[in-house]
């Protein structure tokens, strides 16, 4: 998990997010998915935009979800859609 954080921070920084914004962005995404259910990249980005954030790419969302996989209170399942 430690290897994910620097990569995620670099990706978000490259996308124009300021370092002081990143914790709030991560909290918002984690809050969106905390209750479980199915979420696509499009679903997450629509909610982010509703909250005033710029959308993020699928790889960045995968990195955020990878952070959750290491937490006992979250069960992350991934589904590939074709």
DAWO-V922835 format. One record per residue. N is the residue number from 0. PHI is phi in whole degrees, 0 to 359 (999 if undefined). Layout:
((N,PHI) (N,PHI))
This chain:
((0,999) (1,300) (2,291) (3,289) (4,302) (5,298) (6,295) (7,297) (8,299) (9,295) (10,298) (11,295) (12,297) (13,296) (14,273) (15,99) (16,279) (17,278) (18,307) (19,285) (20,275) (21,301) (22,301) (23,291) (24,298) (25,299) (26,299) (27,296) (28,294) (29,297) (30,296) (31,299) (32,260) (33,298) (34,277) (35,86) (36,103) (37,259) (38,224) (39,262) (40,303) (41,297) (42,301) (43,295) (44,294) (45,298) (46,291) (47,300) (48,296) (49,299) (50,276) (51,99) (52,270) (53,284) (54,293) (55,241) (56,280) (57,301) (58,294) (59,296) (60,297) (61,299) (62,296) (63,297) (64,295) (65,297) (66,297) (67,290) (68,301) (69,275) (70,260) (71,297) (72,282) (73,242) (74,244) (75,255) (76,241) (77,243) (78,232) (79,268) (80,251) (81,244))
